[in-house]
């Protein structure tokens, strides 16, 4: 018989697999959000190998059904971006909390998963900070190269600096081990040299 954790992960991954956006991974097209979720889990293993079940679930569900609310459904401004992010966190937390309950978790555990997805008490809650580190690491490893092609240098350096400030020392150590070359590496060095 499967455990609540196994059932919840399976339900989360099943939803991720519905993402219409695909990415080639080792020559195979996979739904982007499923790829992202596996990357998050991979980096959690490096950042906090003994993570609790609620943190492991929150990490796996970080972008839960995000494609259903595209960025351009909100104004393309800074305020619009923050409104979009706030709405997504709340929506994702509610949906995953429900999945956890349906898979047999007690309400307090399901609520803890939701609180982590909402990134409550960042900087004070150690597990929320681990989640932030992992999200930043996945951005640097998996999304940054594409991201830097779409934005001007000043904006990229500003975002890199903001990303760095959000992370712990342990997160920094892992970030510096991410293999980079060419322009992405140059931009990271610029951002950190004047930080």
C-alpha positions as MATLAB code, in Angstrom:
seq = 'XXXXXXXXXXXXXXXXXXXXXXXXXXXXXXXXXXXXXXXXXXXXXXXXXXXXXXXXXXXXXXXXXXXXXXXXXXXXXXXXXXXXXXXXXXXXXXXXXXXXXXXXXXXXXXXXXXXXXXXXXXXXXXXXXXXXXXXXXXXXXXXXXXXXXXXXXXXXXXXXXXXXXXXXXXXXXXXXXXXXXXXXXXXXXXXXXXX';
ca = [
       0.000    0.000    0.000;
       1.325    3.436   -0.917;
       2.050    5.994    1.786;
       0.395    9.443    1.919;
       3.726   10.901    0.752;
       3.947    8.622   -2.298;
       0.313    9.298   -3.192;
       0.746   13.066   -2.840;
       3.918   13.100   -4.973;
       2.148   11.008   -7.627;
      -0.820   13.418   -7.654;
       1.463   16.458   -7.859;
       3.506   14.939  -10.698;
       0.334   13.892  -12.501;
      -0.762   17.546  -12.544;
       2.722   18.683  -13.648;
       2.569   16.257  -16.563;
      -0.409   18.206  -17.984;
       1.779   21.271  -18.676;
       1.488   21.899  -22.446;
       4.964   23.482  -22.578;
       7.599   20.856  -23.354;
      11.354   20.811  -22.867;
      13.891   18.387  -24.345;
      15.667   16.418  -21.610;
      18.235   13.905  -22.861;
      16.499   13.888  -26.236;
      13.032   13.280  -24.784;
      10.282   15.920  -24.670;
       8.875   16.235  -21.152;
       6.355   18.683  -19.685;
       8.313   21.694  -18.443;
       6.748   21.824  -14.966;
       7.457   18.128  -14.409;
      11.093   18.786  -15.340;
      11.151   21.824  -13.012;
       9.659   19.815  -10.117;
      12.303   17.098  -10.510;
      15.048   19.765  -10.596;
      13.661   21.236   -7.367;
      13.755   17.799   -5.716;
      17.290   17.211   -7.020;
      18.540   20.476   -5.518;
      16.728   19.840   -2.241;
      18.775   16.639   -2.002;
      21.948   18.739   -2.188;
      20.733   21.551    0.059;
      18.910   19.561    2.772;
      19.172   15.790    2.250;
      17.223   15.095    5.466;
      14.317   17.423    4.625;
      10.940   16.792    6.256;
       8.015   15.390    4.254;
       6.154   18.744    4.238;
       9.214   20.486    2.799;
       9.750   17.747    0.214;
       6.100   18.087   -0.875;
       6.265   21.895   -0.999;
       9.451   21.736   -3.073;
       7.861   19.305   -5.531;
       4.738   21.490   -5.840;
       6.485   24.855   -6.069;
       5.033   25.761   -9.491;
       1.837   23.740   -9.165;
      -0.321   24.281  -12.287;
       1.439   27.619  -12.874;
       0.903   27.506  -16.634;
      -2.846   27.950  -16.048;
      -2.241   31.562  -14.958;
       0.200   33.024  -17.500;
       2.342   35.993  -16.549;
       0.719   38.139  -19.240;
      -2.690   37.696  -17.602;
      -1.521   40.449  -15.245;
      -0.165   43.896  -16.203;
       3.446   43.707  -17.424;
       4.644   46.016  -14.644;
       6.474   45.462  -11.382;
       3.186   45.731   -9.459;
       1.568   43.343  -11.954;
       4.413   40.853  -11.468;
       4.084   40.924   -7.675;
       0.289   40.588   -7.876;
       0.691   37.586  -10.189;
       3.222   35.936   -7.851;
       1.061   36.563   -4.776;
      -2.016   35.102   -6.468;
      -0.063   32.044   -7.670;
       1.402   31.265   -4.249;
      -2.045   31.409   -2.626;
      -3.679   29.323   -5.390;
      -0.886   26.715   -5.460;
      -0.903   26.412   -1.666;
      -4.685   25.848   -1.544;
      -4.623   23.222   -4.304;
      -1.711   21.268   -2.832;
      -3.125   21.466    0.704;
      -6.276   19.776   -0.648;
      -4.201   17.064   -2.371;
      -2.333   16.377    0.885;
      -5.605   15.956    2.789;
      -7.025   13.671    0.085;
      -3.859   11.550    0.274;
      -4.264   10.977    4.008;
      -2.290   13.761    5.677;
      -3.700   15.351    8.821;
      -4.879   18.959    8.409;
      -1.908   20.408   10.337;
       0.592   18.703    8.013;
      -1.337   19.767    4.894;
      -1.424   23.351    6.222;
       2.336   23.246    6.851;
       2.911   22.258    3.202;
       0.683   25.170    2.133;
       2.542   27.631    4.410;
       5.849   26.562    2.848;
       4.479   27.002   -0.681;
       3.352   30.511    0.324;
       6.922   31.089    1.646;
       5.640   32.285    4.999;
       8.153   33.675    7.508;
      11.004   33.767    5.015;
      14.303   34.493    6.820;
      12.788   33.287   10.134;
      11.570   29.811    9.175;
      14.505   27.571    8.317;
      12.494   25.312    5.990;
      11.026   28.273    4.099;
      14.567   29.567    3.646;
      15.689   26.170    2.318;
      12.827   26.321   -0.195;
      13.952   29.810   -1.256;
      17.550   28.594   -1.668;
      16.387   25.672   -3.811;
      14.188   27.888   -6.013;
      17.124   30.283   -6.538;
      19.490   27.402   -7.353;
      17.089   25.976   -9.930;
      16.699   29.430  -11.471;
      20.490   29.785  -11.785;
      21.027   26.247  -13.056;
      18.016   25.723  -15.275;
      16.446   29.053  -16.250;
      19.111   31.732  -16.114;
      20.734   31.046  -19.487;
      17.402   31.472  -21.302;
      16.400   34.394  -19.092;
      19.558   36.379  -19.769;
      18.909   36.267  -23.525;
      15.593   38.096  -23.040;
      16.684   41.002  -20.806;
      19.234   43.800  -20.827;
      22.381   43.562  -18.728;
      21.391   46.063  -16.030;
      18.130   44.246  -15.320;
      19.873   40.854  -15.220;
      22.560   42.067  -12.816;
      19.891   43.631  -10.590;
      17.929   40.331  -10.532;
      21.076   38.313   -9.826;
      21.907   40.561   -6.888;
      18.360   40.248   -5.512;
      18.544   36.472   -5.955;
      21.872   36.325   -4.102;
      20.557   38.365   -1.154;
      17.625   35.940   -0.734;
      19.981   32.989   -0.269;
      21.868   31.563    2.724;
      25.628   30.959    2.833;
      25.007   27.267    2.127;
      22.899   28.281   -0.869;
      25.748   30.509   -2.083;
      28.221   27.627   -1.832;
      25.983   25.410   -3.963;
      25.330   28.228   -6.462;
      29.049   28.748   -7.021;
      29.372   25.057   -7.986;
      26.842   25.362  -10.836;
      28.780   24.999  -14.096;
      28.488   28.152  -16.204;
      30.460   29.579  -19.057;
      30.378   32.450  -21.512;
      27.955   35.307  -20.986;
      25.956   33.763  -18.087;
      29.183   33.267  -16.109;
      30.339   36.781  -16.953;
      27.041   38.295  -15.752;
      27.126   36.345  -12.483;
      30.710   37.483  -11.852;
      29.738   41.103  -12.558;
      26.754   40.910  -10.230;
      28.760   39.386   -7.398;
      31.868   41.537   -7.792;
      29.927   44.707   -7.079;
      27.617   43.143   -4.511;
];
